[in-house]
Amino acid sequence: MSTPRVLLFDSGMGGLTVARSVRHELPFAHLVYSADNAAFPYGAWEERALVERILFVMGQLIARVEPSIVVIACNTASTIALGQLRERFGVPFVGTVPAIKPAAAQTKSGLVGVLATPGTVKREYTQALIHSFASHCRVVLHGVPRMAEIAERKLKGTAVDLDELKQEVLPVFIEESGRRTDVVVLGCTHYPLLTDELAKVEPWVVRYIDPAPAIARRVADVLGETRAVEPGKLVPPHNSVLLTSRREDAEDALAAYAKMSFHLPEFLDLKV
């Protein structure tokens, strides 16, 4: 029986939180992580240009990895390009979207915060999730401009500036009619990398919703219905990380990827 090959994709390091959960759920799988670091951060891109970029990069990655399944471990990419990816490529895709449905089910106060990139906050997809699953709640959306970069700096060994992080997240903590925000959605896969620091800056204790475990379970379910792809002779080995650029900070990044078990780097040099 062939070992399923899982390609995990993000603009940077955030998808490592999803990769960690997939590794736990599927310890036998052949994992290849890919980061479009040449174009990081995705949250700053104009939507049409970003869709074209994602489709182009994904075509290169699928040809290189020949995956059994692709995990789009990025909220921004999933909310704008998942449909087009499924239409263009003949491989199953599992996406990542803000976990508004479970947050709405778990809140006791009815006040839900959502931390996400500015792009994800503006997407119609996000508004549709709120309308469909959280119409009985007050949902506070906050587009945090620098939190993904703070998370990446942490993985590269830089201490988190707690004052900076506090300013990023405080707007989702609200008090209203004797109630407080009690659930906060981590609407970018980078953000669970900062859970320890979030506990230090939160004005009161809340439950943070990390979608990674649910994504990993979904990957396992889809793979159970998917025939494994026979590998080519030159596919990247298990625990490879494919990067689209040799950016100046690549050496720091490689150490960070290695900490998360992706210690075999390959550069595709797909510049913006």
N, C-alpha and C positions, 0 to 999 in steps of 0.2 A: 504493500500500500504506500502511495506517495505521501510525503510529508507536506501539509499545506503551507504555502508560502504567502506570508502576510506582508503587504507593503503599507507602511504607515506614513502619512504625508502631512506636513505642516509648513508654515512659512519659516519656522524657527524651532525652538526647543520645547514649546508648550506641549506638543504632541507626545513628548516623553512621558507625561502623566498617563496618557491613554495607553502607550506602549507598555508601561509598567503593569497596568491592569490586564492587558491582553496576555502578557507573559505569564501572569498568575493564573489566568483562566485557561490558557492553552500552552502549557509548559513544553509540549512536544513540537510546537509550530516553528517554522523557519521564518524569523523576523528580519525585515529590512526596513530601516528608518530612513526617511528622506526629508530634507529641509530645503526650501527654496530661499536660502539665506541671501542670495543675490537681490531678492525683492523684499526682504523683511524691512519694516513691518507691513503686513497686508492691510491693516486698518486704515492706513493713510492713502490707499489707492482709490482712484476713480473706478466705479463699478465695472463699466464695460471693458476698460483696459485690463482690469484684474481678471475678469472672466477669461479673456483671450490669453493672458499670461498662464493661468492655471491649466487651461486646456493644452497649451503648448508644452508646458513642463510635464504634465501628466503623460502625454504621448511619449515623451522621451523616457520617462521612468518605467512605464509599462513595457516598452520595448526592451529596456535593460534588465528588468527584474522578472518579467513573465509571471506575475503574481496570480495566486488562486483567488485573492480578494484584496481590495484596496480600502483602507480606513482613512477617511478624510478627518484627521485629528485636529481640526481647525474650524471654529464656529464661523468665521468670516467666509472661508472658502465653501463651507457646506451651505450656508444660507443663500449664496449667490450663484453657485456653479454646480451643485449636486445633480440637478436635473439634466444639464447639458453633458456632464461627465457620463451619466448613465446612457444617454442617447448615443454618444460618440464611441464609447469603448465597450467591448464585449466581455466585461469582467464585472463581477458583483462589487458594489460600493456600499460601505456603511458610513454614514455621516455623523456629524456632531452638531447639535443645535442646543440653544439655551434650555436648561432643565426647568422650564416654567411649569410644566404639568406636575411633576412631583413636588415642587415647591408649594404650589397652590393646594395640593392635597395634604401637606404636612403643616402648614401654618395654622397656628391657633389664634393669632391676633388679627389675621386678615391683611397684615401689612408685609409685603414681600419686596425685597430689594433685588435688583439685577445689576451686577457689575459686568460690563462687556466693553468691547472696543467701540469707539464712536461709530464705526461703520455698521456693526451688528445692531446697535441701538436704533439706528435709522432704518433698518431693513423692514420692508413690509412683512417678511416672514416672521419676524419677532413680534410685530403687532398682531399677526394672525394667531400666533401661539397664545398670546394674552387673551384675545377675544374668545378663542376656543376653550381654553382650560382655566383661565383665571379671572373671568368676568366678575366673580363674586369677591375679588380681592382688590385692594389698592396696590398696584405694582409700580414701584419707583425704578425707572430705568436710568442708569448713569453710565455714560461713555467715558471710561478712564483713559486718558491719552498716553500715560507712561507706564502702566502697571506691567505690561508684557515685557518691556525693556528692563524694568526693575527685577523681574523674575529671571531673565536671562543673565543679568549681571550677577545675581546671587549664585546661579549655577556655575558661573565662571570664577567664583571665589570672592566677589566683592560683598562686603557687609551691606545689609539693607538699611537705608536711611528711614527709620521709623516715622519721623516727622513727615517726610515726603509721602510715604505710603498712607499715613493717616489722612492727609489731605486728599489723596486719591479716592478713598473709600467712604469717608464720612457722609457724603450726600445721600447714601442709601439708608442711613440710620435715621428714622423719623419717629417722633412721638405724636400721637393724635388721639384725642378723646380718651386719655388714660391707657392707650395701647401703644405698643412699640413694635418696630420691625423685629420679627423673630426668625425669619428665614432669608438667607441671601444666596442667590444663584451665582455661581462662578461661571460666567458666560464666555470664558476664553480658557482654552486648555492650559495656558501658561499659569493661570491664577492659583491652582492647587499647589504649585511649587512654593507658595507664600503662606500656607496655612498657619505655620508656627508664628510668623510675624503678624498675621491678621489677628491672632488671639491676643497679641500684645497691644494692638492699637484700637480694637473695637471698644466703643463706649459702653456696651453691655454685651452679654453673651448671646450669640445667635447660632443657628444651625446653618452651615455652609453646604450647598448642594454641589457635589463634584460628579459630573456625568460619566466619568471614566469607567467605573465598574459596570454600569448599565450598557455602555458601548461594547465592552469586552464580552458581555453575555450575548449581545446581539451578533457580534462577530462569530462566536461559537455556534449560534443557531444557524446563521447563514452558511457557514462552512459545513454544517451537518447536512445541508441540502445541496452542496456544491461538489462537483467532482474535482479532485486535486489535479493541478496542471503538472504534467511531466516537465522537469526542469531541463533547460538547455545546458550545454556544457560550461558556459561562461557566466552564469547568473551569479550575482554577488553572494558571498557566503552568509550564513546565519550570523546575526549581530553586526552586519554592515550598516554604515551610515553614509548616505549619498548626499552631497552638498552641491549646490548649483554655482558656487563661487568660492574662490580663494580670498575671502575678505581678510583685511589686516588682522582681525581678531580671531582668525581661524584656529590658531594654536590653542588659545584659551578655550575655544569652543570644543575642540577635539578632546580635551581633558574632561570637560563637562559631559560630553556624550559617553565617554569611557566610564565615568562614574555610574551611568545608567545602563551599563553593559553593552553599549554600542561602540566597540573599540576598534572596528575595522573601517577606516574612512576611505571614501572614493570621491573625487571631484569631477563633476560633469561640466563645469565651467559654462553654464547657460546664463550668460550675462543678460541684464535687463535691456 
